[in-house]
């Protein structure tokens, strides 16, 4: 009798914990996930561009003025993307 009770409690716990895994994902949630992925990809591309201009500056391929303005522009874009990502994560 005790084993049956333990089994029922254990099975109930498993069902309760696993239930959210079987709920269908809403279209809005899928859209947010896709948009987050796109924003993260854009952010990584901007980080890569920043590294690239740093390398070009070290090699003397960019003037200090070009380097500063381009780096500022890229960092501003990245900051905007980070803000958008944070807003989406709040949803």
MOPAC internal coordinates of N, CA, C and O (Angstrom, degrees):
PM7 1SCF
backbone

  N    0.0000 0     0.00 0     0.00 0    0    0    0
  C    1.4499 1     0.00 0     0.00 0    1    0    0
  C    1.5275 1   111.08 1     0.00 0    2    1    0
  O    1.2310 1   121.11 1   136.57 1    3    2    1
  N    1.3455 1   115.47 1   -43.43 1    3    2    1
  C    1.4660 1   119.84 1   179.45 1    5    3    2
  C    1.5277 1   110.78 1   -64.61 1    6    5    3
  O    1.2310 1   120.87 1   141.83 1    7    6    5
  N    1.3186 1   115.94 1   -38.17 1    7    6    5
  C    1.4659 1   120.01 1   179.99 1    9    7    6
  C    1.5237 1   110.19 1   -64.13 1   10    9    7
  O    1.2310 1   119.98 1   140.03 1   11   10    9
  N    1.3061 1   117.65 1   -39.97 1   11   10    9
  C    1.4562 1   121.86 1   178.18 1   13   11   10
  C    1.5310 1   110.63 1   -63.17 1   14   13   11
  O    1.2310 1   120.51 1   137.17 1   15   14   13
  N    1.3185 1   116.62 1   -42.83 1   15   14   13
  C    1.4581 1   121.19 1   178.70 1   17   15   14
  C    1.5229 1   110.86 1   -63.95 1   18   17   15
  O    1.2310 1   120.43 1   136.56 1   19   18   17
  N    1.3159 1   116.78 1   -43.44 1   19   18   17
  C    1.4674 1   120.93 1   178.12 1   21   19   18
  C    1.5227 1   110.09 1   -62.87 1   22   21   19
  O    1.2310 1   120.43 1   137.36 1   23   22   21
  N    1.3406 1   116.79 1   -42.64 1   23   22   21
  C    1.4574 1   120.77 1   178.96 1   25   23   22
  C    1.5281 1   111.51 1   -61.92 1   26   25   23
  O    1.2310 1   120.33 1   136.76 1   27   26   25
  N    1.3217 1   116.97 1   -43.24 1   27   26   25
  C    1.4696 1   121.17 1   179.99 1   29   27   26
  C    1.5264 1   110.28 1   -64.07 1   30   29   27
  O    1.2310 1   119.75 1   136.96 1   31   30   29
  N    1.3329 1   118.08 1   -43.04 1   31   30   29
  C    1.4773 1   121.24 1   177.91 1   33   31   30
  C    1.5259 1   111.20 1   -64.61 1   34   33   31
  O    1.2310 1   120.97 1   138.23 1   35   34   33
  N    1.3292 1   115.74 1   -41.77 1   35   34   33
  C    1.4623 1   120.21 1   179.53 1   37   35   34
  C    1.5319 1   110.93 1   -64.73 1   38   37   35
  O    1.2310 1   120.25 1   133.40 1   39   38   37
  N    1.3235 1   117.13 1   -46.60 1   39   38   37
  C    1.4656 1   121.39 1   179.75 1   41   39   38
  C    1.5275 1   111.10 1   -63.88 1   42   41   39
  O    1.2310 1   120.84 1   139.42 1   43   42   41
  N    1.3321 1   116.00 1   -40.58 1   43   42   41
  C    1.4694 1   119.61 1   177.56 1   45   43   42
  C    1.5148 1   111.61 1   -62.49 1   46   45   43
  O    1.2310 1   120.51 1   139.81 1   47   46   45
  N    1.3262 1   116.62 1   -40.19 1   47   46   45
  C    1.4731 1   120.64 1   178.42 1   49   47   46
  C    1.5188 1   111.22 1   -63.89 1   50   49   47
  O    1.2310 1   120.75 1   136.29 1   51   50   49
  N    1.3116 1   116.18 1   -43.71 1   51   50   49
  C    1.4658 1   120.85 1   179.50 1   53   51   50
  C    1.5246 1   110.17 1   -61.64 1   54   53   51
  O    1.2310 1   120.21 1   135.13 1   55   54   53
  N    1.3064 1   117.21 1   -44.87 1   55   54   53
  C    1.4738 1   121.25 1  -179.60 1   57   55   54
  C    1.5271 1   110.16 1   -63.72 1   58   57   55
  O    1.2310 1   120.42 1   137.50 1   59   58   57
  N    1.3163 1   116.81 1   -42.50 1   59   58   57
  C    1.4621 1   121.15 1  -179.40 1   61   59   58
  C    1.5299 1   111.36 1   -63.75 1   62   61   59
  O    1.2310 1   120.74 1   138.13 1   63   62   61
  N    1.3105 1   116.18 1   -41.87 1   63   62   61
  C    1.4678 1   120.23 1  -179.18 1   65   63   62
  C    1.5234 1   111.16 1   -72.31 1   66   65   63
  O    1.2310 1   119.62 1   141.13 1   67   66   65
  N    1.3156 1   118.33 1   -38.87 1   67   66   65
  C    1.4622 1   122.01 1  -174.89 1   69   67   66
  C    1.5248 1   113.47 1   -83.03 1   70   69   67
  O    1.2310 1   119.54 1   165.81 1   71   70   69
  N    1.3007 1   118.49 1   -14.19 1   71   70   69
  C    1.4618 1   122.18 1  -175.48 1   73   71   70
  C    1.5425 1   113.43 1   -54.38 1   74   73   71
  O    1.2310 1   118.70 1   135.10 1   75   74   73
  N    1.3319 1   120.09 1   -44.90 1   75   74   73
  C    1.4753 1   118.43 1   179.94 1   77   75   74
  C    1.5269 1   113.83 1   -62.27 1   78   77   75
  O    1.2310 1   120.41 1   156.52 1   79   78   77
  N    1.3150 1   116.81 1   -23.48 1   79   78   77
  C    1.4620 1   119.89 1  -179.76 1   81   79   78
  C    1.5233 1   112.52 1   -69.15 1   82   81   79
  O    1.2310 1   120.18 1   157.99 1   83   82   81
  N    1.3108 1   117.26 1   -22.01 1   83   82   81
  C    1.4495 1   121.09 1  -176.03 1   85   83   82
  C    1.5182 1   113.88 1  -103.89 1   86   85   83
  O    1.2310 1   120.51 1  -178.00 1   87   86   85
  N    1.3382 1   116.62 1     2.00 1   87   86   85
  C    1.4620 1   119.81 1   176.77 1   89   87   86
  C    1.5271 1   108.61 1   -75.36 1   90   89   87
  O    1.2310 1   120.03 1   -39.43 1   91   90   89
  N    1.3164 1   117.55 1   140.57 1   91   90   89
  C    1.4668 1   118.80 1   177.38 1   93   91   90
  C    1.5342 1   110.04 1   -68.38 1   94   93   91
  O    1.2310 1   121.24 1   -38.00 1   95   94   93
  N    1.3155 1   115.22 1   142.00 1   95   94   93
  C    1.4560 1   121.36 1   179.07 1   97   95   94
  C    1.5245 1   108.18 1   -82.71 1   98   97   95
  O    1.2310 1   120.74 1   -48.00 1   99   98   97
  N    1.3113 1   116.20 1   132.00 1   99   98   97
  C    1.4666 1   119.70 1  -177.82 1  101   99   98
  C    1.5266 1   110.33 1   -70.94 1  102  101   99
  O    1.2310 1   121.36 1   -22.25 1  103  102  101
  N    1.3140 1   115.01 1   157.75 1  103  102  101
  C    1.4617 1   120.70 1   179.58 1  105  103  102
  C    1.5279 1   110.55 1   -63.79 1  106  105  103
  O    1.2310 1   120.31 1   144.24 1  107  106  105
  N    1.3344 1   117.02 1   -35.76 1  107  106  105
  C    1.4637 1   121.18 1   178.62 1  109  107  106
  C    1.5240 1   110.64 1   -63.20 1  110  109  107
  O    1.2310 1   120.57 1   139.37 1  111  110  109
  N    1.3323 1   116.51 1   -40.63 1  111  110  109
  C    1.4629 1   120.45 1   179.21 1  113  111  110
  C    1.5217 1   110.49 1   -65.44 1  114  113  111
  O    1.2310 1   120.39 1   137.70 1  115  114  113
  N    1.3205 1   116.87 1   -42.30 1  115  114  113
  C    1.4647 1   120.66 1   178.18 1  117  115  114
  C    1.5257 1   110.38 1   -61.50 1  118  117  115
  O    1.2310 1   120.66 1   138.44 1  119  118  117
  N    1.3279 1   116.35 1   -41.56 1  119  118  117
  C    1.4638 1   120.79 1   179.94 1  121  119  118
  C    1.5217 1   110.50 1   -63.10 1  122  121  119
  O    1.2310 1   120.33 1   137.38 1  123  122  121
  N    1.3209 1   116.98 1   -42.62 1  123  122  121
  C    1.4671 1   120.72 1   179.72 1  125  123  122
  C    1.5305 1   110.43 1   -63.98 1  126  125  123
  O    1.2310 1   120.43 1   137.79 1  127  126  125
  N    1.3181 1   116.77 1   -42.21 1  127  126  125
  C    1.4637 1   120.73 1   179.77 1  129  127  126
  C    1.5291 1   110.47 1   -62.52 1  130  129  127
  O    1.2310 1   120.40 1   136.72 1  131  130  129
  N    1.3154 1   116.84 1   -43.28 1  131  130  129
  C    1.4697 1   120.94 1   179.12 1  133  131  130
  C    1.5249 1   110.41 1   -64.76 1  134  133  131
  O    1.2310 1   120.64 1   136.36 1  135  134  133
  N    1.3305 1   116.37 1   -43.64 1  135  134  133
  C    1.4555 1   119.75 1   179.86 1  137  135  134
  C    1.5319 1   111.27 1   -64.67 1  138  137  135
  O    1.2310 1   120.28 1   140.07 1  139  138  137
  N    1.3344 1   117.07 1   -39.93 1  139  138  137
  C    1.4673 1   120.49 1   176.69 1  141  139  138
  C    1.5239 1   110.85 1   -60.66 1  142  141  139
  O    1.2310 1   120.81 1   137.15 1  143  142  141
  N    1.3113 1   116.05 1   -42.85 1  143  142  141
  C    1.4802 1   120.32 1   178.99 1  145  143  142
  C    1.5179 1   110.52 1   -61.90 1  146  145  143
  O    1.2310 1   120.23 1   136.44 1  147  146  145
  N    1.3327 1   117.16 1   -43.56 1  147  146  145
  C    1.4640 1   120.70 1   179.36 1  149  147  146
  C    1.5247 1   111.13 1   -63.64 1  150  149  147
  O    1.2310 1   120.35 1   136.52 1  151  150  149
  N    1.3321 1   116.94 1   -43.48 1  151  150  149
  C    1.4621 1   120.50 1   179.49 1  153  151  150
  C    1.5267 1   111.09 1   -64.82 1  154  153  151
  O    1.2310 1   120.35 1   139.58 1  155  154  153
  N    1.3387 1   116.94 1   -40.42 1  155  154  153
  C    1.4688 1   120.34 1   177.66 1  157  155  154
  C    1.5302 1   110.69 1   -63.29 1  158  157  155
  O    1.2310 1   120.35 1   139.63 1  159  158  157
  N    1.3302 1   116.94 1   -40.37 1  159  158  157
  C    1.4675 1   120.65 1   177.44 1  161  159  158
  C    1.5256 1   111.26 1   -62.89 1  162  161  159
  O    1.2310 1   120.73 1   137.42 1  163  162  161
  N    1.3315 1   116.22 1   -42.58 1  163  162  161
  C    1.4663 1   120.51 1   178.55 1  165  163  162
  C    1.5249 1   110.52 1   -63.82 1  166  165  163
  O    1.2310 1   120.64 1   139.25 1  167  166  165
  N    1.3368 1   116.38 1   -40.75 1  167  166  165
  C    1.4624 1   120.88 1   179.42 1  169  167  166
  C    1.5301 1   110.51 1   -62.10 1  170  169  167
  O    1.2310 1   120.67 1   134.64 1  171  170  169
  N    1.3349 1   116.32 1   -45.36 1  171  170  169
  C    1.4654 1   119.92 1   178.99 1  173  171  170
  C    1.5270 1   111.38 1   -63.31 1  174  173  171
  O    1.2310 1   120.20 1   142.64 1  175  174  173
  N    1.3281 1   117.22 1   -37.36 1  175  174  173
  C    1.4637 1   120.36 1   177.64 1  177  175  174
  C    1.5283 1   110.32 1   -64.13 1  178  177  175
  O    1.2310 1   120.26 1   140.03 1  179  178  177
  N    1.3264 1   117.11 1   -39.97 1  179  178  177
  C    1.4689 1   120.23 1   177.71 1  181  179  178
  C    1.5242 1   110.76 1   -65.67 1  182  181  179
  O    1.2310 1   120.20 1   138.51 1  183  182  181
  N    1.3250 1   117.22 1   -41.49 1  183  182  181
  C    1.4682 1   120.22 1   176.80 1  185  183  182
  C    1.5290 1   110.47 1   -60.00 1  186  185  183
  O    1.2310 1   120.88 1   139.33 1  187  186  185
  N    1.3144 1   115.93 1   -40.67 1  187  186  185
  C    1.4621 1   119.95 1   177.96 1  189  187  186
  C    1.5302 1   110.83 1   -63.26 1  190  189  187
  O    1.2310 1   120.61 1   137.92 1  191  190  189
  N    1.3323 1   116.44 1   -42.08 1  191  190  189
  C    1.4629 1   120.12 1   178.45 1  193  191  190
  C    1.5238 1   111.33 1   -63.53 1  194  193  191
  O    1.2310 1   120.28 1   141.42 1  195  194  193
  N    1.3342 1   117.06 1   -38.58 1  195  194  193
  C    1.4715 1   120.39 1   178.15 1  197  195  194
  C    1.5226 1   109.67 1   -63.10 1  198  197  195
  O    1.2310 1   120.32 1   134.55 1  199  198  197
  N    1.3275 1   117.00 1   -45.45 1  199  198  197
  C    1.4665 1   120.27 1   177.17 1  201  199  198
  C    1.5278 1   110.89 1   -60.51 1  202  201  199
  O    1.2310 1   120.77 1   140.68 1  203  202  201
  N    1.3219 1   116.14 1   -39.32 1  203  202  201
  C    1.4605 1   120.80 1  -179.11 1  205  203  202
  C    1.5276 1   111.42 1   -63.60 1  206  205  203
  O    1.2310 1   120.32 1   135.23 1  207  206  205
  N    1.3330 1   117.00 1   -44.77 1  207  206  205
  C    1.4703 1   117.79 1  -179.55 1  209  207  206
  C    1.5208 1   111.11 1   -71.34 1  210  209  207
  O    1.2310 1   119.67 1   151.52 1  211  210  209
  N    1.3298 1   118.23 1   -28.48 1  211  210  209
  C    1.4632 1   120.34 1   174.82 1  213  211  210
  C    1.5219 1   109.82 1   -63.83 1  214  213  211
  O    1.2310 1   120.73 1   136.83 1  215  214  213
  N    1.3293 1   116.22 1   -43.17 1  215  214  213
  C    1.4604 1   120.86 1   178.00 1  217  215  214
  C    1.5268 1   110.61 1   -63.97 1  218  217  215
  O    1.2310 1   120.63 1   134.58 1  219  218  217
  N    1.3367 1   116.40 1   -45.42 1  219  218  217
  C    1.4610 1   119.86 1   179.66 1  221  219  218
  C    1.5239 1   111.27 1   -62.84 1  222  221  219
  O    1.2310 1   120.33 1   144.45 1  223  222  221
  N    1.3188 1   116.97 1   -35.55 1  223  222  221
  C    1.4600 1   120.31 1   177.70 1  225  223  222
  C    1.5255 1   111.04 1   -67.17 1  226  225  223
  O    1.2310 1   120.67 1   137.29 1  227  226  225
  N    1.3327 1   116.33 1   -42.71 1  227  226  225
  C    1.4662 1   120.34 1   178.17 1  229  227  226
  C    1.5268 1   111.87 1   -63.09 1  230  229  227
  O    1.2310 1   120.84 1   147.63 1  231  230  229
  N    1.3211 1   116.00 1   -32.37 1  231  230  229
  C    1.4649 1   120.14 1   179.55 1  233  231  230
  C    1.5254 1   112.13 1   -82.26 1  234  233  231
  O    1.2310 1   120.47 1   174.50 1  235  234  233
  N    1.3264 1   116.70 1    -5.50 1  235  234  233
  C    1.4614 1   120.89 1   179.07 1  237  235  234
  C    1.5094 1   113.80 1    82.23 1  238  237  235
  O    1.2310 1   120.16 1  -161.61 1  239  238  237
  N    1.3057 1   117.30 1    18.39 1  239  238  237
  C    1.4602 1   120.92 1  -178.93 1  241  239  238
  C    1.5305 1   112.56 1   -86.02 1  242  241  239
  O    1.2310 1   120.15 1   165.99 1  243  242  241
  N    1.3305 1   117.32 1   -14.01 1  243  242  241
  C    1.4611 1   122.27 1   179.30 1  245  243  242
  C    1.5216 1   109.44 1  -123.43 1  246  245  243
  O    1.2310 1   121.53 1   -35.40 1  247  246  245
  N    1.3159 1   114.69 1   144.60 1  247  246  245
  C    1.4608 1   117.92 1   172.65 1  249  247  246
  C    1.5237 1   108.10 1   -74.54 1  250  249  247
  O    1.2310 1   120.53 1   -18.62 1  251  250  249
  N    1.3176 1   116.59 1   161.38 1  251  250  249
  C    1.4654 1   121.00 1   179.51 1  253  251  250
  C    1.5256 1   110.45 1   -61.18 1  254  253  251
  O    1.2310 1   120.63 1   142.60 1  255  254  253
  N    1.3295 1   116.40 1   -37.40 1  255  254  253
  C    1.4662 1   120.62 1   179.50 1  257  255  254
  C    1.5317 1   111.24 1   -65.57 1  258  257  255
  O    1.2310 1   120.41 1   134.23 1  259  258  257
  N    1.3381 1   116.83 1   -45.77 1  259  258  257
  C    1.4673 1   120.65 1   178.48 1  261  259  258
  C    1.5343 1   110.61 1   -63.02 1  262  261  259
  O    1.2310 1   121.42 1   136.90 1  263  262  261
  N    1.3295 1   114.89 1   -43.10 1  263  262  261
  C    1.4589 1   119.25 1   179.80 1  265  263  262
  C    1.5264 1   111.13 1   -60.94 1  266  265  263
  O    1.2310 1   120.53 1   131.17 1  267  266  265
  N    1.3241 1   116.59 1   -48.83 1  267  266  265
  C    1.4706 1   120.58 1  -177.69 1  269  267  266
  C    1.5189 1   112.05 1   -62.51 1  270  269  267
  O    1.2310 1   120.60 1   133.63 1  271  270  269
  N    1.3271 1   116.45 1   -46.37 1  271  270  269
  C    1.4668 1   118.75 1  -177.64 1  273  271  270
  C    1.5276 1   111.63 1   -67.78 1  274  273  271
  O    1.2310 1   120.28 1   138.30 1  275  274  273
  N    1.3219 1   117.07 1   -41.70 1  275  274  273
  C    1.4666 1   120.39 1   179.94 1  277  275  274
  C    1.5256 1   110.91 1   -66.81 1  278  277  275
  O    1.2310 1   120.85 1   137.07 1  279  278  277
  N    1.3282 1   115.98 1   -42.93 1  279  278  277
  C    1.4725 1   119.79 1   179.48 1  281  279  278
  C    1.5302 1   110.09 1   -63.37 1  282  281  279
  O    1.2310 1   120.07 1   137.39 1  283  282  281
  N    1.3142 1   117.46 1   -42.61 1  283  282  281
  C    1.4624 1   120.89 1   179.03 1  285  283  282
  C    1.5318 1   110.73 1   -61.30 1  286  285  283
  O    1.2310 1   120.88 1   135.23 1  287  286  285
  N    1.3381 1   115.93 1   -44.77 1  287  286  285
  C    1.4647 1   120.21 1   179.83 1  289  287  286
  C    1.5224 1   111.37 1   -62.22 1  290  289  287
  O    1.2310 1   120.37 1   135.02 1  291  290  289
  N    1.3248 1   116.89 1   -44.98 1  291  290  289
  C    1.4616 1   120.83 1  -179.11 1  293  291  290
  C    1.5306 1   111.57 1   -66.39 1  294  293  291
  O    1.2310 1   120.49 1   139.49 1  295  294  293
  N    1.3314 1   116.66 1   -40.51 1  295  294  293
  C    1.4653 1   119.68 1   179.13 1  297  295  294
  C    1.5244 1   111.05 1   -67.59 1  298  297  295
  O    1.2310 1   120.21 1   145.07 1  299  298  297
  N    1.3317 1   117.20 1   -34.93 1  299  298  297
  C    1.4605 1   120.86 1   177.02 1  301  299  298
  C    1.5289 1   110.12 1   -65.08 1  302  301  299
  O    1.2310 1   120.57 1   136.18 1  303  302  301
  N    1.3267 1   116.52 1   -43.82 1  303  302  301
  C    1.4686 1   120.37 1   177.26 1  305  303  302
  C    1.5287 1   110.89 1   -61.90 1  306  305  303
  O    1.2310 1   120.74 1   136.53 1  307  306  305
  N    1.3429 1   116.20 1   -43.47 1  307  306  305
  C    1.4654 1   120.18 1  -179.85 1  309  307  306
  C    1.5232 1   110.72 1   -63.45 1  310  309  307
  O    1.2310 1   120.29 1   140.16 1  311  310  309
  N    1.3195 1   117.05 1   -39.84 1  311  310  309
  C    1.4678 1   120.64 1   178.23 1  313  311  310
  C    1.5265 1   110.77 1   -62.69 1  314  313  311
  O    1.2310 1   120.44 1   139.06 1  315  314  313
  N    1.3165 1   116.76 1   -40.94 1  315  314  313
  C    1.4621 1   120.69 1   177.14 1  317  315  314
  C    1.5141 1   111.79 1   -62.07 1  318  317  315
  O    1.2310 1   120.93 1   137.91 1  319  318  317
  N    1.3258 1   115.83 1   -42.09 1  319  318  317
  C    1.4650 1   120.17 1   178.73 1  321  319  318
  C    1.5251 1   111.23 1   -64.99 1  322  321  319
  O    1.2310 1   120.76 1   139.83 1  323  322  321
  N    1.3219 1   116.16 1   -40.17 1  323  322  321
  C    1.4613 1   119.96 1   178.90 1  325  323  322
  C    1.5302 1   109.70 1   -62.67 1  326  325  323
  O    1.2310 1   120.22 1   140.02 1  327  326  325
  N    1.3258 1   117.19 1   -39.98 1  327  326  325
  C    1.4570 1   120.91 1   176.43 1  329  327  326
  C    1.5158 1   111.82 1   -61.70 1  330  329  327
  O    1.2310 1   120.58 1   136.57 1  331  330  329
  N    1.3289 1   116.50 1   -43.43 1  331  330  329
  C    1.4647 1   120.68 1   178.49 1  333  331  330
  C    1.5334 1   110.89 1   -63.95 1  334  333  331
  O    1.2310 1   120.74 1   138.62 1  335  334  333
  N    1.3316 1   116.19 1   -41.38 1  335  334  333
  C    1.4630 1   120.77 1   179.14 1  337  335  334
  C    1.5245 1   110.37 1   -61.97 1  338  337  335
  O    1.2310 1   120.56 1   134.56 1  339  338  337
  N    1.3207 1   116.54 1   -45.44 1  339  338  337
  C    1.4638 1   120.51 1   179.76 1  341  339  338
  C    1.5245 1   111.80 1   -62.80 1  342  341  339
  O    1.2310 1   120.16 1   141.30 1  343  342  341
  N    1.3261 1   117.31 1   -38.70 1  343  342  341
  C    1.4705 1   120.62 1   178.27 1  345  343  342
  C    1.5265 1   110.59 1   -65.37 1  346  345  343
  O    1.2310 1   120.19 1   137.63 1  347  346  345
  N    1.3264 1   117.25 1   -42.37 1  347  346  345
  C    1.4689 1   119.96 1   178.89 1  349  347  346
  C    1.5193 1   112.01 1   -66.08 1  350  349  347
  O    1.2310 1   120.48 1   144.58 1  351  350  349
  N    1.3286 1   116.70 1   -35.42 1  351  350  349
  C    1.4659 1   119.96 1  -179.32 1  353  351  350
  C    1.5220 1   111.27 1   -68.72 1  354  353  351
  O    1.2310 1   120.14 1   156.44 1  355  354  353
  N    1.3242 1   117.34 1   -23.56 1  355  354  353
  C    1.4610 1   121.09 1   178.17 1  357  355  354
  C    1.5245 1   111.54 1   -72.56 1  358  357  355
  O    1.2310 1   120.46 1   156.60 1  359  358  357
  N    1.3247 1   116.73 1   -23.40 1  359  358  357
  C    1.4778 1   121.16 1  -177.01 1  361  359  358
  C    1.4992 1   111.69 1   -75.29 1  362  361  359
  O    1.2310 1   120.10 1   180.00 1  363  362  361

